[in-house]
Amino acid sequence: MSKTKTKQARRQLKRDGQRKIAEHQKKEAKKAAIVKPANPRATIPSSKPAPKRQQPDTTTQKAETPAKPVQASQKHEVPFGAYDHILLVGEGDFSFTRSLVEDHGCANVTATSFDTEEEVLEKYPTFEETRGALTGLMPPVPLHHGIDAAKLSSYKALKCERDDAGGDDDDDEAVSGWDSIVFMFPHVGGLSTDVNRQVRSNQALLVSFFKACLETSTARQRLKILEQQSNRPNLVQRKPVEFLKMGGRIMVALFEGEPYTLWNVRDLARHAGLRVIESFKFDWAQYPSYSHVRTLGALEGGGGWRGEDREARMYVFEKIALEADSDEEKELEKRGVKLGRKRKGKQTSVPKKKRKVEDDDSD
């Protein structure tokens, strides 16, 4: 057997092992949700099983939208695979992390929070039990605290380590970077009661987050990526180690209605250099272990609105090749870098086929 085939076989065995671990974790979570354990701290799931949510009646919706009866009634499938390398950003009590691991068997999840671990413990009473559940798995789910979404790719600890990263003998299969980076309900918190100021602050957060994922936060970073994409003959032709892999997805969940629609998240993503793929109604029932929490923490004595009672939407964007602006083209020409005709004339806007998918968002 050749060296390349040996590597491929070894990776396949590891994938099979990860799949079995994920399936076992999912089965154990379901068993524990049915039978209440004698010692809740000794097990992964919480003592109370999550109640099943009733599915909305779509008969009225079908009648109102006869032009798209099939699409309007279809439920969008969960966009996370068991083998996907997933980075979660801005987690609150880490219940979404838990849902991906326990409810969907995702074996390669890493989760982060902007707050420190002490702040998370103080804000969210449920975190201590969730932390024990996630870190008690084999292998444990990595949890990182004090992570700024606007500087995401600068943290060495968050570089994606994957077994399908390739080697000297199989560069054609070399892959680096996360498959998906997910920001659930981003919000800067109550900085001001002024709506316009809040909108601008949250837009700035999202733009910084997008650029951090793409490693294009500075002019120097952009030029480096453009050089790597060029056909410069004396440039070492070696695949760069990427934070988000080419073709990888960035997903952002937002509530429906104002002020969230004022953020214009699609335009922000396009401006950052991403391709808009689709958006669809976020189905809370698909994530029974997930409970939305406020950025400022849990309200004393409960109360307040529940995120699960509100309509929400998931937006999906794709990483594509970086496009140089006029100033960058001049700088690259000074360095002897030729961009190539295809790259110069390429449009960054969504192609017609993609645009049709976007315009026909799932309900």
Long-range contacts (C-beta under 8 A, 24 or more apart in sequence): 2-169, 3-169, 4-169, 4-170, 7-167, 7-169, 7-170, 8-170, 8-173, 11-163, 11-164, 14-163, 15-83, 15-163, 18-82, 18-83, 18-107, 18-108, 19-82, 19-83, 19-105, 19-107, 21-107, 21-138, 21-139, 22-82, 22-101, 22-105, 22-106, 22-107, 23-105, 25-101, 25-102, 25-105, 25-137, 26-102, 26-103, 26-104, 26-105, 29-102, 29-103, 29-289, 40-129, 41-129, 41-132, 43-133, 44-102, 44-133, 44-136, 44-137, 45-102, 45-133, 45-289, 46-126, 46-129, 50-288, 50-289, 52-285, 52-288, 53-284, 53-285, 53-288, 53-308, 55-285, 61-363, 65-363, 68-360, 71-360, 71-362, 71-363, 72-362, 72-363, 74-362, 75-283, 76-280, 76-281, 76-283, 76-314, 76-362, 78-104, 78-286, 79-180, 79-249, 79-251, 79-314, 79-316, 80-104, 80-106, 80-180, 81-106, 81-179, 82-106, 82-107, 83-107, 83-108, 84-108, 84-179, 84-180, 85-160, 85-162, 85-178, 85-179, 85-180, 86-110, 86-178, 86-179, 86-180, 86-181, 86-182, 87-111, 87-112, 87-158, 87-160, 87-178, 87-180, 87-181, 87-182, 88-112, 88-182, 88-184, 89-147, 89-149, 89-152, 89-181, 89-182, 89-183, 89-186, 89-209, 90-114, 90-149, 90-183, 90-184, 90-186, 91-184, 92-120, 92-123, 92-124, 92-292, 92-293, 92-294, 92-295, 93-120, 93-123, 93-124, 93-126, 93-127, 93-130, 93-291, 93-293, 94-120, 94-127, 94-130, 94-131, 94-134, 94-143, 95-126, 95-130, 95-289, 95-290, 95-291, 95-293, 96-184, 96-287, 96-290, 97-130, 97-134, 97-141, 97-143, 98-130, 98-133, 98-134, 98-289, 98-290, 99-287, 99-288, 99-289, 99-290, 100-287, 101-134, 101-137, 101-141, 102-133, 102-289, 103-286, 103-287, 103-288, 103-289, 108-162, 109-141, 110-141, 110-142, 110-144, 110-158, 111-141, 111-142, 111-143, 111-144, 112-143, 112-144, 112-145, 112-147, 112-158, 113-143, 113-144, 113-145, 113-146, 113-147, 114-146, 114-147, 114-148, 114-149, 115-145, 115-146, 116-145, 116-146, 117-145, 117-146, 119-145, 120-145, 122-297, 123-293, 123-296, 123-297, 123-298, 124-293, 124-297, 124-298, 125-298, 126-291, 149-183, 149-186, 149-205, 149-208, 149-209, 149-212, 150-205, 150-208, 150-209, 150-212, 150-217, 151-212, 151-217, 152-181, 152-209, 152-212, 152-213, 152-243, 153-212, 153-213, 153-215, 153-217, 153-243, 154-212, 158-243, 159-241, 159-243, 160-243, 160-245, 166-239, 171-239, 174-239, 175-245, 176-239, 176-240, 176-241, 176-242, 176-245, 177-241, 177-242, 177-243, 177-244, 177-245, 177-246, 177-248, 178-243, 178-244, 178-245, 178-248, 179-245, 179-248, 179-249, 180-248, 180-249, 180-250, 180-251, 181-213, 181-244, 181-248, 181-249, 181-250, 181-251, 182-250, 182-251, 182-252, 182-253, 183-209, 183-250, 183-251, 183-252, 183-253, 184-253, 185-253, 185-254, 185-255, 185-292, 185-307, 185-312, 186-252, 186-254, 187-295, 188-295, 189-295, 189-296, 190-295, 190-296, 195-259, 195-262, 198-259, 199-259, 199-262, 199-263, 202-263, 203-263, 203-264, 203-268, 206-252, 206-263, 206-265, 206-268, 206-269, 207-268, 207-271, 207-272, 210-250, 210-268, 210-269, 210-272, 210-273, 210-274, 210-317, 211-272, 213-243, 213-244, 213-250, 213-319, 214-243, 214-244, 214-272, 214-273, 214-274, 214-319, 214-322, 215-242, 215-243, 215-244, 216-272, 216-273, 216-322, 219-328, 222-322, 222-324, 222-328, 223-328, 223-331, 223-332, 225-322, 226-322, 226-324, 226-328, 226-332, 226-337, 226-339, 227-332, 227-335, 227-337, 229-321, 229-322, 229-343, 230-332, 230-337, 230-338, 230-339, 230-340, 230-343, 231-338, 231-340, 232-336, 232-337, 232-338, 235-337, 244-319, 245-319, 246-319, 246-320, 246-321, 247-318, 247-319, 247-320, 248-318, 248-319, 249-277, 249-316, 249-317, 249-318, 249-319, 250-274, 250-316, 250-317, 250-318, 250-319, 251-314, 251-315, 251-316, 251-317, 252-314, 252-315, 252-317, 253-282, 253-312, 253-313, 253-314, 253-315, 254-312, 254-313, 254-315, 255-307, 255-310, 255-311, 255-312, 255-313, 256-310, 256-311, 256-312, 256-313, 257-311, 265-315, 266-315, 266-358, 269-315, 269-317, 270-348, 270-349, 270-350, 273-320, 273-322, 273-323, 273-348, 274-317, 274-318, 274-319, 274-320, 275-317, 275-318, 275-319, 275-320, 275-348, 275-350, 275-354, 276-315, 276-316, 276-317, 276-350, 276-354, 276-358, 277-316, 277-317, 277-318, 277-354, 277-357, 277-358, 278-315, 278-316, 278-357, 278-358, 278-361, 278-362, 279-313, 279-314, 279-315, 279-316, 279-358, 279-361, 279-362, 280-313, 280-314, 280-316, 280-361, 280-362, 280-363, 281-311, 281-312, 281-313, 281-314, 281-362, 281-363, 282-312, 282-313, 282-314, 284-308, 284-312, 313-361, 320-348, 321-346, 323-348
